[in-house]
Amino acid sequence: MLRTLGGYGLAACCEIGGCYAFWAWLRLGRSALWLVPGVLALLMFAWLLTRIDAAFAGRAYAAYGGIYIGAALVWAQLVEGQPPDRWDLAGAALCLAGAGLILYGPRPG
């Protein structure tokens, strides 16, 4: 379980960081050189998701969505200085609960 959550957490950092590099370039006027680490981070993100222990890609990606939402709120606070409000936290808790159901809910067979 911890390995799965760690993998999802690292994948989220890579995806958010990679996308943020594009945001920085297009929205914040940073150098196009930001795209180099951004693309590398997005490649790492895709590779990391294939390492998740799940029988089906769709289920792995669906559960990842909840982890991503929580990680994006952490990113917003740590990198952009925007702390989450109570609605952000409530929404993230709902999504994380859903991710837990997807990952660890009882399955027949």
MDTraj code that builds the backbone (N, CA, C; nanometers):
import mdtraj as md
import numpy as np

residues = "MET LEU ARG THR LEU GLY GLY TYR GLY LEU ALA ALA CYS CYS GLU ILE GLY GLY CYS TYR ALA PHE TRP ALA TRP LEU ARG LEU GLY ARG SER ALA LEU TRP LEU VAL PRO GLY VAL LEU ALA LEU LEU MET PHE ALA TRP LEU LEU THR ARG ILE ASP ALA ALA PHE ALA GLY ARG ALA TYR ALA ALA TYR GLY GLY ILE TYR ILE GLY ALA ALA LEU VAL TRP ALA GLN LEU VAL GLU GLY GLN PRO PRO ASP ARG TRP ASP LEU ALA GLY ALA ALA LEU CYS LEU ALA GLY ALA GLY LEU ILE LEU TYR GLY PRO ARG PRO GLY".split()
xyz = np.array([
    [0.0815, -0.1194, 0.0000],
    [0.0000, 0.0000, 0.0000],
    [0.0863, 0.1264, 0.0000],
    [0.1877, 0.1321, 0.0865],
    [0.2731, 0.2507, 0.0908],
    [0.3500, 0.2695, -0.0392],
    [0.3912, 0.1585, -0.0987],
    [0.4639, 0.1683, -0.2251],
    [0.3732, 0.2254, -0.3344],
    [0.2475, 0.1802, -0.3370],
    [0.1520, 0.2321, -0.4345],
    [0.1284, 0.3807, -0.4128],
    [0.1048, 0.4197, -0.2884],
    [0.0808, 0.5608, -0.2588],
    [0.2039, 0.6450, -0.2897],
    [0.3218, 0.5924, -0.2589],
    [0.4445, 0.6636, -0.2910],
    [0.4628, 0.6807, -0.4408],
    [0.4311, 0.5755, -0.5155],
    [0.4399, 0.5834, -0.6616],
    [0.3445, 0.6872, -0.7183],
    [0.2224, 0.6867, -0.6652],
    [0.1258, 0.7874, -0.7082],
    [0.1728, 0.9272, -0.6706],
    [0.2268, 0.9425, -0.5516],
    [0.2743, 1.0737, -0.5077],
    [0.3868, 1.1261, -0.5954],
    [0.4812, 1.0388, -0.6271],
    [0.5919, 1.0791, -0.7143],
    [0.5423, 1.1103, -0.8552],
    [0.4493, 1.0287, -0.9046],
    [0.3921, 1.0551, -1.0368],
    [0.3223, 1.1905, -1.0384],
    [0.2490, 1.2212, -0.9316],
    [0.1794, 1.3497, -0.9246],
    [0.2782, 1.4657, -0.9259],
    [0.3868, 1.4533, -0.8517],
    [0.4888, 1.5595, -0.8512],
    [0.5451, 1.5805, -0.9911],
    [0.5701, 1.4718, -1.0612],
    [0.6238, 1.4824, -1.1971],
    [0.5228, 1.5449, -1.2927],
    [0.3973, 1.5020, -1.2830],
    [0.2966, 1.5580, -1.3735],
    [0.2733, 1.7063, -1.3451],
    [0.2567, 1.7404, -1.2195],
    [0.2311, 1.8798, -1.1851],
    [0.3521, 1.9661, -1.2204],
    [0.4710, 1.9183, -1.1886],
    [0.5915, 1.9934, -1.2230],
    [0.6077, 2.0106, -1.3731],
    [0.5820, 1.9037, -1.4471],
    [0.5927, 1.9126, -1.5927],
    [0.4924, 2.0092, -1.6525],
    [0.3699, 2.0015, -1.6061],
    [0.2677, 2.0940, -1.6560],
    [0.2960, 2.2368, -1.6115],
    [0.3487, 2.2519, -1.4901],
    [0.3811, 2.3859, -1.4419],
    [0.4905, 2.4500, -1.5281],
    [0.5818, 2.3695, -1.5803],
    [0.6856, 2.4246, -1.6681],
    [0.6222, 2.4883, -1.7915],
    [0.5195, 2.4242, -1.8464],
    [0.4485, 2.4820, -1.9608],
    [0.3724, 2.6076, -1.9185],
    [0.3105, 2.6022, -1.8003],
    [0.2404, 2.7190, -1.7459],
    [0.3376, 2.8359, -1.7312],
    [0.4546, 2.8085, -1.6749],
    [0.5546, 2.9138, -1.6544],
    [0.5964, 2.9755, -1.7870],
    [0.6135, 2.8930, -1.8868],
    [0.6546, 2.9424, -2.0186],
    [0.5436, 3.0249, -2.0839],
    [0.4220, 2.9683, -2.0883],
    [0.3142, 3.0338, -2.1624],
    [0.2411, 3.1427, -2.0839],
    [0.2311, 3.1278, -1.9528],
    [0.1508, 3.2219, -1.8746],
    [0.2345, 3.3186, -1.7914],
    [0.3548, 3.2772, -1.7556],
    [0.4377, 3.3619, -1.6706],
    [0.5550, 3.4253, -1.7453],
    [0.5649, 3.3969, -1.8749],
    [0.6689, 3.4589, -1.9564],
    [0.8092, 3.4068, -1.9331],
    [0.8219, 3.2870, -1.8769],
    [0.9545, 3.2289, -1.8552],
    [1.0127, 3.1808, -1.9879],
    [1.1392, 3.1498, -1.9869],
    [1.2113, 3.1021, -2.1047],
    [1.1548, 2.9685, -2.1530],
    [1.1637, 2.9475, -2.2834],
    [1.1215, 2.8188, -2.3407],
    [1.2091, 2.7046, -2.2894],
    [1.3236, 2.7361, -2.2301],
    [1.4083, 2.6316, -2.1728],
    [1.3386, 2.5583, -2.0576],
    [1.2365, 2.6191, -1.9998],
    [1.1583, 2.5513, -1.8957],
    [1.0934, 2.4248, -1.9512],
    [1.0757, 2.4184, -2.0830],
    [1.0101, 2.3026, -2.1433],
    [1.0953, 2.1763, -2.1367],
    [1.2250, 2.1910, -2.1322],
    [1.3120, 2.0728, -2.1282],
    [1.2872, 1.9904, -2.0015],
    [1.3010, 2.0471, -1.8823],
    [1.2697, 1.9668, -1.7640],
    [1.1213, 1.9321, -1.7565],
    [1.0366, 2.0181, -1.8128],
    [0.8931, 1.9898, -1.8123],
    [0.8599, 1.8632, -1.8895],
    [0.9156, 1.8505, -2.0078],
    [0.8913, 1.7304, -2.0893],
    [0.9507, 1.6078, -2.0211],
    [1.0692, 1.6203, -1.9654],
    [1.1309, 1.5071, -1.8950],
    [1.0452, 1.4634, -1.7756],
    [0.9916, 1.5604, -1.7030],
    [0.9051, 1.5278, -1.5893],
    [0.7782, 1.4571, -1.6357],
    [0.7204, 1.5006, -1.7465],
    [0.5997, 1.4357, -1.7970],
    [0.6284, 1.2937, -1.8465],
    [0.7447, 1.2733, -1.9045],
    [0.7835, 1.1373, -1.9435],
    [0.7997, 1.0480, -1.8203],
    [0.8609, 1.1014, -1.7163],
    [0.8772, 1.0266, -1.5919],
    [0.7411, 0.9950, -1.5306],
    [0.6508, 1.0905, -1.5345],
    [0.5150, 1.0694, -1.4849],
    [0.4499, 0.9493, -1.5543],
    [0.4551, 0.9470, -1.6863],
    [0.3921, 0.8379, -1.7610],
    [0.4573, 0.7041, -1.7261],
    [0.5878, 0.7029, -1.7149],
    [0.6582, 0.5786, -1.6796],
    [0.6187, 0.5326, -1.5396],
    [0.6120, 0.6263, -1.4451],
    [0.5775, 0.5909, -1.3069],
    [0.4380, 0.5295, -1.2971],
    [0.3431, 0.5804, -1.3745],
    [0.2086, 0.5230, -1.3675],
    [0.2057, 0.3783, -1.4160],
    [0.2966, 0.3421, -1.5052],
    [0.3007, 0.2024, -1.5496],
    [0.3571, 0.1111, -1.4416],
    [0.4202, 0.1674, -1.3407],
    [0.4801, 0.0890, -1.2324],
    [0.3804, 0.0609, -1.1191],
    [0.2642, 0.1223, -1.1218],
    [0.1628, 0.1019, -1.0189],
    [0.1079, -0.0393, -1.0290],
    [0.0937, -0.1040, -0.9144],
    [0.0435, -0.2411, -0.9100],
    [-0.1087, -0.2410, -0.9210],
    [-0.1592, -0.2483, -1.0423],
    [-0.3029, -0.2539, -1.0680],
    [-0.3250, -0.3460, -1.1872],
    [-0.4362, -0.4167, -1.1841],
    [-0.4642, -0.5119, -1.2915],
    [-0.5024, -0.4416, -1.4221],
    [-0.5590, -0.3213, -1.4128],
    [-0.6072, -0.2520, -1.5313],
    [-0.5589, -0.1074, -1.5312],
    [-0.5167, -0.0607, -1.6462],
    [-0.4677, 0.0771, -1.6577],
    [-0.5755, 0.1768, -1.6178],
    [-0.6969, 0.1572, -1.6629],
    [-0.8049, 0.2502, -1.6319],
    [-0.8266, 0.2660, -1.4826],
    [-0.8190, 0.1563, -1.4090],
    [-0.8366, 0.1623, -1.2640],
    [-0.7187, 0.2367, -1.1997],
    [-0.5991, 0.2105, -1.2462],
    [-0.4815, 0.2807, -1.1933],
    [-0.4937, 0.4302, -1.2179],
    [-0.5382, 0.4693, -1.3375],
    [-0.5505, 0.6107, -1.3710],
    [-0.6634, 0.6762, -1.2926],
    [-0.7736, 0.6050, -1.2736],
    [-0.8869, 0.6597, -1.1987],
    [-0.8473, 0.6868, -1.0540],
    [-0.7799, 0.5916, -0.9919],
    [-0.7362, 0.6111, -0.8533],
    [-0.6334, 0.7237, -0.8456],
    [-0.5482, 0.7332, -0.9440],
    [-0.4475, 0.8395, -0.9470],
    [-0.5127, 0.9776, -0.9441],
    [-0.6282, 0.9906, -1.0070],
    [-0.6958, 1.1198, -1.0116],
    [-0.7162, 1.1803, -0.8737],
    [-0.7553, 1.0985, -0.7769],
    [-0.7747, 1.1486, -0.6413],
    [-0.6449, 1.1944, -0.5778],
    [-0.5395, 1.1173, -0.5996],
    [-0.4080, 1.1530, -0.5456],
    [-0.3595, 1.2834, -0.6097],
    [-0.3805, 1.2964, -0.7397],
    [-0.3391, 1.4153, -0.8129],
    [-0.4039, 1.5411, -0.7548],
    [-0.5309, 1.5337, -0.7245],
    [-0.6023, 1.6503, -0.6728],
    [-0.5412, 1.6963, -0.5403],
    [-0.5159, 1.6018, -0.4508],
    [-0.4520, 1.6374, -0.3244],
    [-0.3136, 1.6962, -0.3459],
    [-0.2365, 1.6350, -0.4348],
    [-0.1011, 1.6833, -0.4620],
    [-0.1035, 1.8223, -0.5257],
    [-0.2017, 1.8489, -0.6101],
    [-0.2108, 1.9802, -0.6740],
    [-0.2366, 2.0897, -0.5705],
    [-0.3149, 2.0579, -0.4686],
    [-0.3394, 2.1565, -0.3634],
    [-0.2132, 2.1810, -0.2802],
    [-0.1374, 2.0760, -0.2559],
    [-0.0092, 2.0920, -0.1851],
    [0.0850, 2.1773, -0.2694],
    [0.0915, 2.1498, -0.3996],
    [0.1747, 2.2283, -0.4918],
    [0.1341, 2.3758, -0.4864],
    [0.0033, 2.4017, -0.4928],
    [-0.0445, 2.5401, -0.4920],
    [0.0039, 2.6142, -0.3680],
    [0.0064, 2.5447, -0.2555],
    [0.0513, 2.6105, -0.1328],
    [0.2028, 2.6264, -0.1299],
    [0.2758, 2.5198, -0.1587],
    [0.4212, 2.5232, -0.1455],
    [0.4906, 2.6054, -0.2538],
    [0.4436, 2.5945, -0.3774],
    [0.5128, 2.6599, -0.4893],
    [0.4520, 2.7952, -0.5218],
    [0.3186, 2.8035, -0.5154],
    [0.2521, 2.9266, -0.5578],
    [0.2030, 3.0129, -0.4414],
    [0.2205, 2.9640, -0.3198],
    [0.1816, 3.0419, -0.2038],
    [0.0312, 3.0590, -0.1859],
    [-0.0474, 2.9682, -0.2423],
    [-0.1931, 2.9753, -0.2338],
    [-0.2443, 2.8599, -0.1477],
    [-0.2700, 2.8863, -0.0184],
    [-0.3176, 2.7775, 0.0677],
    [-0.4594, 2.7346, 0.0302],
    [-0.4894, 2.6075, 0.0490],
    [-0.6252, 2.5611, 0.0178],
    [-0.7260, 2.6147, 0.1187],
    [-0.8480, 2.6402, 0.0722],
    [-0.9536, 2.6799, 0.1646],
    [-1.0326, 2.5553, 0.2062],
    [-1.1339, 2.5726, 0.2862],
    [-1.2081, 2.4570, 0.3376],
    [-1.2759, 2.3780, 0.2267],
    [-1.3164, 2.4455, 0.1201],
    [-1.3811, 2.3760, 0.0089],
    [-1.2795, 2.2937, -0.0699],
    [-1.1606, 2.3462, -0.0860],
    [-1.0531, 2.2695, -0.1494],
    [-1.0258, 2.1428, -0.0682],
    [-1.0147, 2.1590, 0.0620],
    [-0.9832, 2.0451, 0.1489],
    [-1.0958, 1.9426, 0.1496],
    [-1.2206, 1.9897, 0.1545],
    [-1.3344, 1.8971, 0.1518],
    [-1.3395, 1.8216, 0.0196],
    [-1.3187, 1.8920, -0.0902],
    [-1.3188, 1.8270, -0.2208],
    [-1.2070, 1.7252, -0.2346],
    [-1.0883, 1.7616, -0.1867],
    [-0.9748, 1.6693, -0.1926],
    [-1.0012, 1.5454, -0.1072],
    [-1.0607, 1.5641, 0.0106],
    [-1.0920, 1.4493, 0.0969],
    [-1.1895, 1.3551, 0.0276],
    [-1.2890, 1.4120, -0.0384],
    [-1.3844, 1.3296, -0.1134],
    [-1.3137, 1.2498, -0.2238],
    [-1.2270, 1.3176, -0.2966],
    [-1.1551, 1.2524, -0.4066],
    [-1.0605, 1.1445, -0.3549],
    [-0.9931, 1.1717, -0.2448],
    [-0.9020, 1.0722, -0.1874],
    [-0.9793, 0.9507, -0.1362],
    [-1.0970, 0.9746, -0.0793],
    [-1.1803, 0.8616, -0.0370],
    [-1.2208, 0.7781, -0.1583],
    [-1.2556, 0.8435, -0.2663],
    [-1.2900, 0.7726, -0.3890],
    [-1.1729, 0.6936, -0.4448],
    [-1.0548, 0.7532, -0.4412],
    [-0.9346, 0.6832, -0.4874],
    [-0.9092, 0.5605, -0.4030],
    [-0.9297, 0.5728, -0.2712],
    [-0.9118, 0.4571, -0.1822],
    [-1.0098, 0.3458, -0.2153],
    [-1.1352, 0.3816, -0.2437],
    [-1.2342, 0.2802, -0.2825],
    [-1.1933, 0.2094, -0.4116],
    [-1.1475, 0.2889, -0.5072],
    [-1.1057, 0.2293, -0.6343],
    [-0.9885, 0.1348, -0.6157],
    [-0.8907, 0.1774, -0.5366],
    [-0.7695, 0.0960, -0.5175],
    [-0.7924, -0.0248, -0.4285],
    [-0.8650, -0.0066, -0.3184],
    [-0.8673, -0.1096, -0.2151],
    [-1.0056, -0.1677, -0.1888],
    [-1.1049, -0.1317, -0.2685],
    [-1.2371, -0.1895, -0.2514],
    [-1.2348, -0.3391, -0.2809],
    [-1.3227, -0.4172, -0.2156],
    [-1.3236, -0.5611, -0.2398],
    [-1.3673, -0.5924, -0.3831],
    [-1.2986, -0.6822, -0.4437],
    [-1.3275, -0.7227, -0.5814],
    [-1.3590, -0.8729, -0.5839],
    [-1.4569, -0.9122, -0.6627],
    [-1.4836, -1.0565, -0.6741],
    [-1.3708, -1.1271, -0.7485],
    [-1.3459, -1.2489, -0.7076],
    [-1.2492, -1.3335, -0.7778],
    [-1.1116, -1.3028, -0.7390],
])
top = md.Topology()
chain = top.add_chain()
for i, resn in enumerate(residues, 1):
    res = top.add_residue(resn, chain, resSeq=i)
    for name in ("N", "CA", "C"):
        top.add_atom(name, md.element.get_by_symbol(name[0]), res)
traj = md.Trajectory(xyz[None], top)
